[in-house]
Amino acid sequence: DYQSEKLILNLARQEATLASQQLHEKNLLITQTDLFQARQEVLQIFLSPALEEYLIQLIMATRQPEKYSEKLARYIAFGASPRATIALDRVIKAHAFLAGRDYVLPGDVHAVIFDILRHRIILTLEAQADNLTTDEIISEVLTLVPIP
């Protein structure tokens, strides 16, 4: 009922407040300085020229699918924009950073590419009629663009 729901909400708020206070007391909170420093460290993560080329080719395969596959050309109406390239570059570096590395691996690209491209590729009506998903198209791109 309404009163029980209100009690649950208040209890959850109290627990969250207490947890936040405990983190602060244990000095486990991240400061703004820590965050800005981490961002600078992420920007310094090494991306080899070969992996940079791979990243760009993956994006280009969505924009010029006919160069990679007739199937892709039939199913991609609009490919990823340059903003996707920029996002992929930043996110793969952040993924490597969070894994404790100062360099990017192809696995970093594969780990995040679906989240980066999923909403940036527009499928054709034919793809929709064939019940294809954007994830399936991204998987196809990953099989067609060779890993360096």
DSSP file with accessible surface (Angstrom, degrees, kcal/mol):
  #  RESIDUE AA STRUCTURE BP1 BP2  ACC     N-H-->O    O-->H-N    N-H-->O    O-->H-N    TCO  KAPPA ALPHA  PHI   PSI    X-CA   Y-CA   Z-CA
    1    1 A D     >        0   0  140      0, 0.0     4,-2.3     0, 0.0     5,-0.2   0.000 360.0 360.0 360.0 179.7    0.0    0.0    0.0
    2    2 A Y  H  >  +     0   0  169      1,-0.2     4,-2.4     2,-0.2     5,-0.2   0.900 360.0  49.4 -60.1 -47.0    0.9    3.7   -0.1
    3    3 A Q  H  > S+     0   0  113      1,-0.2     4,-2.4     2,-0.2    -1,-0.2   0.910 111.3  49.2 -64.4 -40.9    2.3    3.9    3.5
    4    4 A S  H  > S+     0   0   60      2,-0.2     4,-2.5     1,-0.2    -1,-0.2   0.916 110.5  51.1 -63.7 -41.6    4.5    0.8    3.0
    5    5 A E  H  X S+     0   0  128     -4,-2.3     4,-2.3     1,-0.2    -2,-0.2   0.916 110.0  49.7 -62.0 -41.4    5.8    2.2   -0.2
    6    6 A K  H  X S+     0   0  100     -4,-2.4     4,-2.5     1,-0.2    -2,-0.2   0.910 110.6  49.9 -65.2 -40.8    6.6    5.5    1.5
    7    7 A L  H  X S+     0   0  116     -4,-2.4     4,-2.5     2,-0.2    -2,-0.2   0.910 110.1  50.4 -64.4 -41.7    8.4    3.7    4.4
    8    8 A I  H  X S+     0   0  104     -4,-2.5     4,-2.6     2,-0.2    -2,-0.2   0.927 110.5  50.0 -62.2 -44.1   10.5    1.6    1.9
    9    9 A L  H  X S+     0   0   84     -4,-2.3     4,-2.2     1,-0.2    -2,-0.2   0.939 112.3  46.5 -60.8 -46.7   11.5    4.8    0.1
   10   10 A N  H  X S+     0   0   57     -4,-2.5     4,-2.4     2,-0.2    -1,-0.2   0.901 111.6  51.5 -64.5 -40.0   12.6    6.5    3.3
   11   11 A L  H  X S+     0   0   92     -4,-2.5     4,-2.5     2,-0.2    -2,-0.2   0.931 109.6  49.8 -62.5 -43.0   14.5    3.5    4.4
   12   12 A A  H  X S+     0   0   50     -4,-2.6     4,-2.2     1,-0.2    -2,-0.2   0.904 110.6  50.3 -63.2 -40.2   16.3    3.3    1.1
   13   13 A R  H  X S+     0   0  143     -4,-2.2     4,-2.4     2,-0.2    -1,-0.2   0.919 110.6  49.1 -63.2 -43.7   17.2    7.0    1.4
   14   14 A Q  H  X S+     0   0  131     -4,-2.4     4,-2.6     1,-0.2    -2,-0.2   0.914 111.1  49.5 -63.5 -42.8   18.5    6.6    4.9
   15   15 A E  H  X S+     0   0  120     -4,-2.5     4,-2.6     2,-0.2    -1,-0.2   0.910 111.5  49.0 -63.0 -41.8   20.7    3.6    3.9
   16   16 A A  H  X S+     0   0   61     -4,-2.2     4,-2.4     2,-0.2    -2,-0.2   0.915 111.7  48.9 -65.0 -41.6   22.1    5.5    0.9
   17   17 A T  H  X S+     0   0   79     -4,-2.4     4,-2.4     2,-0.2    -2,-0.2   0.930 112.5  48.0 -64.0 -44.1   22.9    8.5    3.1
   18   18 A L  H  X S+     0   0   89     -4,-2.6     4,-2.5     1,-0.2    -2,-0.2   0.926 111.5  50.0 -63.4 -44.2   24.6    6.3    5.7
   19   19 A A  H  X S+     0   0   47     -4,-2.6     4,-2.2     1,-0.2    -1,-0.2   0.913 110.8  49.9 -61.5 -41.7   26.6    4.5    3.1
   20   20 A S  H  X S+     0   0   66     -4,-2.4     4,-2.2     1,-0.2    -1,-0.2   0.919 110.4  49.9 -63.5 -42.6   27.7    7.8    1.6
   21   21 A Q  H  X S+     0   0  102     -4,-2.4     4,-2.6     1,-0.2    -2,-0.2   0.908 109.9  51.1 -63.0 -40.7   28.8    9.1    5.0
   22   22 A Q  H  X S+     0   0   89     -4,-2.5     4,-1.9     2,-0.2    -1,-0.2   0.906 109.7  49.6 -64.9 -40.4   30.8    5.9    5.7
   23   23 A L  H  <>S+     0   0   76     -4,-2.2     5,-2.9     2,-0.2     6,-0.5   0.920 112.0  48.7 -62.9 -41.9   32.6    6.2    2.4
   24   24 A H  H ><5S+     0   0  124     -4,-2.2     3,-1.3     1,-0.2    -2,-0.2   0.921 110.3  50.7 -64.9 -42.4   33.4    9.8    3.2
   25   25 A E  H 3<5S+     0   0  152     -4,-2.6    -1,-0.2     1,-0.3    -2,-0.2   0.855 111.1  48.3 -64.5 -34.3   34.7    8.9    6.6
   26   26 A K  T 3<5S-     0   0  143     -4,-1.9    -1,-0.3    -5,-0.2    -2,-0.2   0.394 113.4-121.4 -86.3   2.7   36.9    6.2    5.2
   27   27 A N  T < 5S+     0   0  133     -3,-1.3    -3,-0.2    -4,-0.2    -2,-0.1   0.877  71.8 133.6  60.4  39.3   38.2    8.7    2.6
   28   28 A L      < +     0   0  109     -5,-2.9     2,-0.2    -6,-0.1    -4,-0.2   0.359  34.7 108.8-100.1   4.1   37.0    6.4   -0.3
   29   29 A L  S    S-     0   0   70     -6,-0.5     2,-0.5    -5,-0.1    -9,-0.0  -0.548  70.9-122.3 -81.9 147.8   35.4    9.2   -2.2
   30   30 A I        -     0   0  128     -2,-0.2     2,-0.1     4,-0.0    -2,-0.1  -0.764  26.1-142.4 -89.3 129.4   36.9   10.4   -5.4
   31   31 A T     >  -     0   0   69     -2,-0.5     4,-2.2     1,-0.1     5,-0.2  -0.426  24.3-109.7 -85.0 166.8   37.7   14.1   -5.5
   32   32 A Q  H  > S+     0   0  134      1,-0.2     4,-2.6     2,-0.2     5,-0.2   0.901 121.5  54.4 -62.0 -37.8   37.4   16.4   -8.5
   33   33 A T  H  > S+     0   0  103      1,-0.2     4,-2.5     2,-0.2    -1,-0.2   0.916 107.0  50.4 -62.6 -43.6   41.2   16.5   -8.7
   34   34 A D  H  > S+     0   0   74      2,-0.2     4,-2.5     1,-0.2    -1,-0.2   0.910 111.0  49.5 -59.4 -42.8   41.3   12.7   -8.8
   35   35 A L  H  X S+     0   0  106     -4,-2.2     4,-2.3     2,-0.2    -2,-0.2   0.931 111.6  46.6 -64.9 -45.4   38.8   12.7  -11.6
   36   36 A F  H  X S+     0   0   90     -4,-2.6     4,-2.0     2,-0.2    -1,-0.2   0.891 112.6  51.0 -65.0 -37.3   40.6   15.3  -13.7
   37   37 A Q  H  X S+     0   0  106     -4,-2.5     4,-2.3    -5,-0.2    -2,-0.2   0.925 109.8  49.7 -65.7 -42.8   43.9   13.5  -13.2
   38   38 A A  H  X S+     0   0   28     -4,-2.5     4,-2.6     1,-0.2    -2,-0.2   0.906 108.3  53.8 -62.5 -40.4   42.4   10.2  -14.3
   39   39 A R  H  X S+     0   0  151     -4,-2.3     4,-1.9     1,-0.2    -1,-0.2   0.916 109.1  48.1 -61.5 -41.0   40.9   11.9  -17.3
   40   40 A Q  H  X S+     0   0  103     -4,-2.0     4,-0.9     1,-0.2    -1,-0.2   0.901 110.8  51.2 -65.8 -38.7   44.4   13.1  -18.3
   41   41 A E  H >< S+     0   0   85     -4,-2.3     3,-0.6     1,-0.2     4,-0.4   0.892 107.2  53.7 -65.3 -38.7   45.9    9.7  -17.7
   42   42 A V  H >< S+     0   0   22     -4,-2.6     3,-1.6     1,-0.2    -1,-0.2   0.915 104.7  54.6 -61.8 -41.4   43.2    8.1  -20.0
   43   43 A L  H 3< S+     0   0   73     -4,-1.9    -1,-0.2     1,-0.3    -2,-0.2   0.764 105.4  54.8 -65.1 -21.5   44.1   10.6  -22.7
   44   44 A Q  T << S+     0   0  147     -4,-0.9    -1,-0.3    -3,-0.6    -2,-0.2   0.469  76.7 123.5 -90.8  -3.1   47.7    9.4  -22.5
   45   45 A I    <   -     0   0   10     -3,-1.6     2,-0.3    -4,-0.4    58,-0.2  -0.381  70.0-110.9 -60.7 135.2   46.9    5.7  -23.0
   46   46 A F  B     -a  103   0A 121     56,-2.4    58,-2.2    47,-0.1     2,-0.5  -0.510  32.4-174.3 -77.2 129.3   48.9    4.4  -25.9
   47   47 A L        -     0   0   18     -2,-0.3    58,-0.1    56,-0.2     5,-0.0  -0.980  24.4-132.4-120.3 113.6   47.0    3.5  -29.1
   48   48 A S     >  -     0   0   32     -2,-0.5     4,-2.5    56,-0.3     5,-0.2  -0.249  19.2-115.9 -63.8 153.4   49.3    1.9  -31.7
   49   49 A P  H  > S+     0   0  101      0, 0.0     4,-2.4     0, 0.0     5,-0.2   0.875 116.8  55.0 -56.6 -35.9   49.1    3.1  -35.3
   50   50 A A  H  > S+     0   0   51      1,-0.2     4,-2.1     2,-0.2     5,-0.1   0.918 109.9  44.5 -65.7 -42.3   47.8   -0.3  -36.3
   51   51 A L  H  > S+     0   0   10      2,-0.2     4,-2.7     1,-0.2    -1,-0.2   0.852 110.6  54.9 -71.9 -31.6   45.0   -0.2  -33.8
   52   52 A E  H  X S+     0   0  101     -4,-2.5     4,-2.4     2,-0.2    -2,-0.2   0.932 108.8  48.4 -63.0 -43.1   44.2    3.3  -34.8
   53   53 A E  H  X S+     0   0  102     -4,-2.4     4,-2.8    -5,-0.2    -2,-0.2   0.916 110.8  51.5 -61.0 -43.2   43.9    2.2  -38.4
   54   54 A Y  H  X S+     0   0    5     -4,-2.1     4,-2.4     2,-0.2    -2,-0.2   0.935 108.8  50.8 -59.3 -46.6   41.6   -0.7  -37.3
   55   55 A L  H  X S+     0   0    4     -4,-2.7     4,-1.7     1,-0.2    -2,-0.2   0.930 112.7  45.5 -57.2 -48.3   39.4    1.7  -35.4
   56   56 A I  H  X S+     0   0   61     -4,-2.4     4,-2.9     1,-0.2    -1,-0.2   0.908 111.1  52.8 -65.5 -41.2   39.0    4.0  -38.4
   57   57 A Q  H  X S+     0   0   58     -4,-2.8     4,-2.2     1,-0.2    -1,-0.2   0.878 105.4  55.0 -63.8 -36.1   38.4    1.0  -40.7
   58   58 A L  H  X S+     0   0    0     -4,-2.4     4,-0.8     2,-0.2    -1,-0.2   0.934 112.3  42.8 -61.6 -43.9   35.6   -0.3  -38.5
   59   59 A I  H >X S+     0   0    0     -4,-1.7     4,-1.1     1,-0.2     3,-1.1   0.925 112.4  53.1 -68.0 -43.3   33.9    3.1  -38.7
   60   60 A M  H 3X S+     0   0   38     -4,-2.9     4,-3.2     1,-0.3     3,-0.3   0.850  99.8  63.2 -62.3 -32.1   34.5    3.4  -42.4
   61   61 A A  H 3< S+     0   0    0     -4,-2.2    -1,-0.3     1,-0.2    -2,-0.2   0.813 103.5  49.0 -63.6 -26.4   32.9   -0.1  -43.0
   62   62 A T  H << S+     0   0    0     -3,-1.1    -1,-0.2    -4,-0.8    -2,-0.2   0.779 116.7  41.4 -81.9 -24.9   29.7    1.4  -41.7
   63   63 A R  H  < S+     0   0   91     -4,-1.1    -2,-0.2    -3,-0.3    16,-0.2   0.773 129.3  27.0 -90.2 -32.2   29.9    4.4  -44.0
   64   64 A Q  S >< S+     0   0   63     -4,-3.2     3,-1.7    -5,-0.2     4,-0.3  -0.500  71.6 157.4-125.9  61.6   31.1    2.6  -47.1
   65   65 A P  G >>  +     0   0    8      0, 0.0     4,-2.7     0, 0.0     3,-2.0   0.790  64.0  72.2 -62.8 -25.6   29.7   -0.9  -46.5
   66   66 A E  G 34 S+     0   0  119      1,-0.3    -5,-0.1     2,-0.2     4,-0.1   0.768  90.5  60.7 -62.5 -23.1   29.8   -1.7  -50.2
   67   67 A K  G <4 S+     0   0  147     -3,-1.7    -1,-0.3     1,-0.1     3,-0.1   0.658 116.2  31.6 -75.4 -14.1   33.6   -1.9  -50.0
   68   68 A Y  T <4 S-     0   0   57     -3,-2.0     2,-0.3     1,-0.3    -2,-0.2   0.740 129.4  -8.7-112.9 -35.6   33.3   -4.7  -47.5
   69   69 A S     X  -     0   0   23     -4,-2.7     4,-2.0    -8,-0.1    -1,-0.3  -0.925  42.5-136.8-168.7 138.9   30.2   -6.7  -48.3
   70   70 A E  H  > S+     0   0  149     -2,-0.3     4,-1.8     2,-0.2     5,-0.2   0.881 110.6  55.9 -64.2 -37.1   27.1   -6.6  -50.5
   71   71 A K  H  > S+     0   0   81      1,-0.2     4,-1.4     2,-0.2    -1,-0.2   0.939 107.0  47.8 -61.3 -48.0   25.1   -7.7  -47.5
   72   72 A L  H  > S+     0   0    0      1,-0.2     4,-2.1    -7,-0.2     3,-0.3   0.909 109.1  54.7 -59.6 -41.6   26.3   -4.7  -45.4
   73   73 A A  H  < S+     0   0   37     -4,-2.0    -1,-0.2    -8,-0.4    -2,-0.2   0.862 109.1  48.1 -61.6 -34.9   25.5   -2.3  -48.3
   74   74 A R  H  < S+     0   0   91     -4,-1.8    53,-0.3    -3,-0.2    52,-0.3   0.782 118.5  39.8 -73.1 -28.6   21.9   -3.6  -48.4
   75   75 A Y  H  < S+     0   0   17     -4,-1.4    49,-2.0    -3,-0.3     2,-0.7   0.628  98.3  75.1-103.2 -15.3   21.4   -3.3  -44.7
   76   76 A I  E  <  +B  123   0B  12     -4,-2.1    47,-0.2    47,-0.2     3,-0.2  -0.883  43.1 171.6-104.1 117.3   23.1    0.0  -43.6
   77   77 A A  E    S+     0   0B  45     45,-2.5     2,-0.4    -2,-0.7    46,-0.2   0.891  77.2  10.7 -84.4 -46.3   21.3    3.1  -44.6
   78   78 A F  E    S-B  122   0B 145     44,-1.9    44,-2.6     3,-0.0    -1,-0.3  -0.992  75.5-148.3-137.9 129.8   23.5    5.5  -42.6
   79   79 A G        -     0   0   23     -2,-0.4   -16,-0.1    42,-0.2     2,-0.1  -0.220  38.7 -66.8 -88.3-179.2   26.9    4.7  -41.0
   80   80 A A        -     0   0    0    -21,-0.3    -1,-0.2     1,-0.1    41,-0.1  -0.364  50.8-128.7 -70.5 145.7   28.5    6.1  -38.0
   81   81 A S    >>  -     0   0   48     39,-0.1     3,-1.5    -3,-0.1     4,-1.0  -0.276  32.4 -92.9 -86.9 173.7   29.7    9.7  -38.0
   82   82 A P  H 3> S+     0   0   83      0, 0.0     4,-2.2     0, 0.0     5,-0.2   0.806 124.4  67.2 -57.7 -27.3   33.1   11.1  -37.1
   83   83 A R  H 3> S+     0   0  178      1,-0.2     4,-2.7     2,-0.2     5,-0.2   0.842  95.4  56.0 -62.7 -29.4   31.8   11.5  -33.5
   84   84 A A  H <> S+     0   0    0     -3,-1.5     4,-2.9     2,-0.2    -1,-0.2   0.901 105.3  51.1 -67.0 -39.7   31.7    7.7  -33.3
   85   85 A T  H  X S+     0   0   31     -4,-1.0     4,-2.4     2,-0.2    -2,-0.2   0.937 112.4  46.2 -61.3 -45.6   35.4    7.6  -34.2
   86   86 A I  H  X S+     0   0   87     -4,-2.2     4,-2.3     2,-0.2     5,-0.2   0.930 114.1  47.9 -63.4 -45.7   36.1   10.1  -31.4
   87   87 A A  H  X S+     0   0   20     -4,-2.7     4,-2.8     1,-0.2     5,-0.3   0.925 111.5  49.8 -62.4 -43.8   33.9    8.3  -28.9
   88   88 A L  H  X S+     0   0    0     -4,-2.9     4,-2.5     1,-0.2     5,-0.3   0.927 109.6  52.0 -62.6 -42.2   35.4    4.9  -29.7
   89   89 A D  H  X S+     0   0   42     -4,-2.4     4,-1.4    -5,-0.2    -1,-0.2   0.936 114.6  41.7 -58.6 -47.2   39.0    6.3  -29.4
   90   90 A R  H  X S+     0   0  148     -4,-2.3     4,-2.1     1,-0.2    -2,-0.2   0.907 115.3  48.7 -69.9 -41.2   38.2    7.8  -25.9
   91   91 A V  H  X S+     0   0   54     -4,-2.8     4,-2.7     2,-0.2    -2,-0.2   0.888 108.3  52.2 -72.5 -36.3   36.2    4.8  -24.6
   92   92 A I  H  X S+     0   0    0     -4,-2.5     4,-2.2    -5,-0.3    -1,-0.2   0.894 111.0  49.4 -67.0 -34.0   38.8    2.2  -25.6
   93   93 A K  H  X S+     0   0   33     -4,-1.4     4,-2.5    -5,-0.3    -2,-0.2   0.914 111.3  48.6 -67.6 -41.8   41.5    4.1  -23.8
   94   94 A A  H  X S+     0   0   32     -4,-2.1     4,-2.8     2,-0.2    -2,-0.2   0.904 109.9  52.9 -64.0 -38.2   39.3    4.4  -20.8
   95   95 A H  H  X S+     0   0   70     -4,-2.7     4,-1.3     2,-0.2    -2,-0.2   0.929 110.7  46.3 -63.1 -43.9   38.6    0.7  -20.9
   96   96 A A  H  <>S+     0   0    0     -4,-2.2     5,-2.6     2,-0.2     3,-0.3   0.919 111.8  52.2 -63.6 -42.8   42.3   -0.1  -21.0
   97   97 A F  H ><5S+     0   0   59     -4,-2.5     3,-1.9     1,-0.2    -2,-0.2   0.929 108.5  49.7 -58.6 -46.8   42.9    2.4  -18.2
   98   98 A L  H 3<5S+     0   0  143     -4,-2.8    -1,-0.2     1,-0.3    -2,-0.2   0.773 106.7  56.5 -67.4 -22.5   40.3    0.7  -16.0
   99   99 A A  T 3<5S-     0   0   60     -4,-1.3    -1,-0.3    -3,-0.3    -2,-0.2   0.429 122.2-109.0 -85.2  -0.9   41.9   -2.7  -16.8
  100  100 A G  T < 5S+     0   0   70     -3,-1.9     2,-0.3     1,-0.3    -3,-0.2   0.679  77.6 125.1  84.9  18.4   45.2   -1.3  -15.4
  101  101 A R      < -     0   0   51     -5,-2.6    -1,-0.3    -6,-0.1    -2,-0.1  -0.801  55.4-151.3-110.4 155.6   47.0   -1.0  -18.7
  102  102 A D  S    S+     0   0  114     -2,-0.3   -56,-2.4    -3,-0.1     2,-0.3   0.087  82.6  56.5-106.5  21.9   48.7    2.0  -20.4
  103  103 A Y  B    S-a   46   0A 101    -58,-0.2     2,-0.3    -7,-0.1   -56,-0.2  -0.981  81.3-115.6-148.4 155.8   48.0    0.6  -23.9
  104  104 A V        -     0   0    9    -58,-2.2   -56,-0.3    -2,-0.3   -53,-0.1  -0.747  23.4-163.3 -97.8 141.4   45.0   -0.5  -25.9
  105  105 A L    >>  -     0   0   71     -2,-0.3     3,-1.5   -13,-0.2     4,-1.1  -0.814  36.2-108.7-113.7 159.3   44.4   -4.0  -27.1
  106  106 A P  H 3> S+     0   0   38      0, 0.0     4,-2.3     0, 0.0     3,-0.3   0.857 118.6  65.0 -55.5 -32.0   41.9   -5.2  -29.8
  107  107 A G  H 3> S+     0   0   43      1,-0.2     4,-2.0     2,-0.2     5,-0.1   0.816  94.5  58.1 -61.1 -30.4   39.9   -6.7  -27.0
  108  108 A D  H <> S+     0   0    2     -3,-1.5     4,-1.1     2,-0.2    -1,-0.2   0.913 106.9  48.1 -64.3 -41.1   39.2   -3.2  -25.7
  109  109 A V  H >X S+     0   0    0     -4,-1.1     4,-2.1    -3,-0.3     3,-0.7   0.953 113.3  46.7 -62.6 -48.4   37.7   -2.2  -29.0
  110  110 A H  H 3< S+     0   0   61     -4,-2.3     4,-0.4     1,-0.2    -1,-0.2   0.820 107.3  58.8 -66.2 -30.2   35.5   -5.4  -29.1
  111  111 A A  H 3< S+     0   0   53     -4,-2.0    -1,-0.2    -5,-0.2    -2,-0.2   0.799 121.3  21.8 -69.8 -27.8   34.4   -4.8  -25.5
  112  112 A V  H <X S+     0   0   13     -4,-1.1     4,-1.8    -3,-0.7     3,-0.3   0.570  94.0  93.0-117.7 -11.6   32.9   -1.4  -26.2
  113  113 A I  H  X S+     0   0    0     -4,-2.1     4,-2.8     1,-0.2     5,-0.3   0.854  85.1  54.7 -61.3 -34.6   32.2   -1.1  -29.9
  114  114 A F  H  > S+     0   0   50     -4,-0.4     4,-2.4     1,-0.2    -1,-0.2   0.933 109.9  46.8 -64.6 -43.3   28.5   -2.3  -29.6
  115  115 A D  H  4 S+     0   0  101     -3,-0.3     4,-0.3     1,-0.2    -1,-0.2   0.833 116.1  46.0 -67.1 -31.2   27.7    0.4  -27.0
  116  116 A I  H  < S+     0   0   17     -4,-1.8    -2,-0.2     1,-0.1    -1,-0.2   0.898 124.4  29.1 -77.5 -41.2   29.4    3.0  -29.1
  117  117 A L  H >X S+     0   0    1     -4,-2.8     3,-2.1    -5,-0.2     4,-0.9   0.698  92.6  90.8 -95.6 -20.5   27.9    2.1  -32.4
  118  118 A R  T 3< S+     0   0   95     -4,-2.4     3,-0.4    -5,-0.3    -1,-0.2   0.852 100.6  31.2 -49.7 -43.2   24.5    0.6  -31.5
  119  119 A H  T 34 S+     0   0  128     -4,-0.3    -1,-0.3     1,-0.2    -2,-0.1   0.405 113.1  65.2 -96.7   4.2   22.7    3.9  -31.7
  120  120 A R  T <4 S+     0   0   55     -3,-2.1     2,-0.5    -4,-0.0    -2,-0.2   0.451  86.6  74.9-106.6  -4.0   24.9    5.5  -34.4
  121  121 A I     <  -     0   0    6     -4,-0.9     2,-0.6    -3,-0.4   -42,-0.2  -0.957  65.7-154.3-112.2 128.3   24.0    3.1  -37.3
  122  122 A I  E     -B   78   0B  90    -44,-2.6   -45,-2.5    -2,-0.5   -44,-1.9  -0.900  14.5-144.4-103.8 123.6   20.7    3.4  -39.1
  123  123 A L  E     -B   76   0B  18     -2,-0.6   -47,-0.2   -47,-0.2   -48,-0.1  -0.511  16.8-111.2 -85.5 156.0   19.5    0.2  -40.8
  124  124 A T     >  -     0   0   28    -49,-2.0     4,-2.0    -2,-0.2     5,-0.2  -0.295  29.6-107.7 -75.7 166.8   17.6    0.0  -44.0
  125  125 A L  H  > S+     0   0  140      1,-0.2     4,-2.8     2,-0.2     5,-0.2   0.859 121.6  58.7 -62.5 -33.9   14.0   -1.0  -44.3
  126  126 A E  H  > S+     0   0   85    -52,-0.3     4,-1.9     2,-0.2    -1,-0.2   0.919 104.8  48.9 -62.2 -42.7   15.2   -4.2  -45.8
  127  127 A A  H  4>S+     0   0    0    -53,-0.3     5,-2.7     2,-0.2    -1,-0.2   0.919 112.3  48.5 -62.7 -42.4   17.3   -5.0  -42.7
  128  128 A Q  H ><5S+     0   0  108     -4,-2.0     3,-1.6     1,-0.2    -2,-0.2   0.904 109.6  51.9 -64.8 -40.0   14.3   -4.2  -40.5
  129  129 A A  H 3<5S+     0   0   76     -4,-2.8    -1,-0.2     1,-0.3    -2,-0.2   0.840 108.5  51.6 -65.0 -31.5   12.1   -6.5  -42.6
  130  130 A D  T 3<5S-     0   0   84     -4,-1.9    -1,-0.3    -5,-0.2    -2,-0.2   0.306 116.0-119.4 -86.3   8.6   14.7   -9.3  -42.2
  131  131 A N  T < 5 +     0   0  140     -3,-1.6     2,-0.3     1,-0.2    -3,-0.2   0.808  56.9 159.7  58.0  34.9   14.5   -8.7  -38.4
  132  132 A L      < -     0   0   33     -5,-2.7     2,-0.3    -6,-0.1    -1,-0.2  -0.651  28.6-144.9 -85.7 146.3   18.2   -7.8  -38.3
  133  133 A T     >  -     0   0   70     -2,-0.3     4,-1.6     1,-0.1     3,-0.2  -0.690  24.0-115.5-104.7 161.9   19.5   -5.9  -35.3
  134  134 A T  H  > S+     0   0   28     -2,-0.3     4,-2.8     1,-0.2     5,-0.2   0.875 116.9  59.8 -62.1 -35.7   22.2   -3.3  -35.2
  135  135 A D  H  > S+     0   0   54      1,-0.2     4,-2.5     2,-0.2    -1,-0.2   0.890 102.8  51.4 -60.4 -38.4   24.3   -5.6  -33.0
  136  136 A E  H  > S+     0   0   93     -3,-0.2     4,-1.9     2,-0.2    -1,-0.2   0.897 110.4  48.8 -66.0 -37.0   24.2   -8.2  -35.8
  137  137 A I  H  X S+     0   0    2     -4,-1.6     4,-2.5     2,-0.2    -2,-0.2   0.918 110.6  50.0 -68.5 -42.3   25.4   -5.7  -38.3
  138  138 A I  H  X S+     0   0    1     -4,-2.8     4,-2.5     1,-0.2    -2,-0.2   0.921 109.2  52.4 -62.3 -41.0   28.2   -4.6  -35.9
  139  139 A S  H  X S+     0   0   54     -4,-2.5     4,-1.6     1,-0.2    -1,-0.2   0.903 108.7  50.5 -59.8 -40.6   29.2   -8.3  -35.5
  140  140 A E  H  X S+     0   0   47     -4,-1.9     4,-1.8     2,-0.2    -2,-0.2   0.917 108.4  51.9 -64.2 -42.1   29.4   -8.6  -39.3
  141  141 A V  H  X S+     0   0    1     -4,-2.5     4,-2.2     1,-0.2    -2,-0.2   0.932 107.7  52.9 -59.1 -43.6   31.6   -5.5  -39.5
  142  142 A L  H  < S+     0   0   31     -4,-2.5    -1,-0.2     1,-0.2    -2,-0.2   0.843 109.9  48.1 -63.6 -31.3   33.9   -7.0  -36.9
  143  143 A T  H  < S+     0   0  102     -4,-1.6    -1,-0.2    -5,-0.2    -2,-0.2   0.809 114.5  46.1 -77.4 -28.3   34.2  -10.2  -39.0
  144  144 A L  H  < S+     0   0   56     -4,-1.8    -2,-0.2    -3,-0.2    -1,-0.2   0.769  99.8  69.7 -86.4 -27.6   34.9   -8.3  -42.2
  145  145 A V  S  < S-     0   0    4     -4,-2.2    -1,-0.1    -5,-0.2     2,-0.1  -0.829  87.2-128.9 -94.4 116.3   37.5   -5.8  -40.9
  146  146 A P        -     0   0  104      0, 0.0    -2,-0.1     0, 0.0    -3,-0.1  -0.349  14.8-121.1 -69.7 141.0   40.7   -7.7  -40.1
  147  147 A I              0   0   86     -5,-0.1   -96,-0.1     1,-0.1   -97,-0.0  -0.651 360.0 360.0 -75.7 132.9   42.4   -7.2  -36.8
  148  148 A P              0   0   90      0, 0.0    -1,-0.1     0, 0.0   -97,-0.0  -0.264 360.0 360.0 -68.5 360.0   45.9   -5.9  -37.2
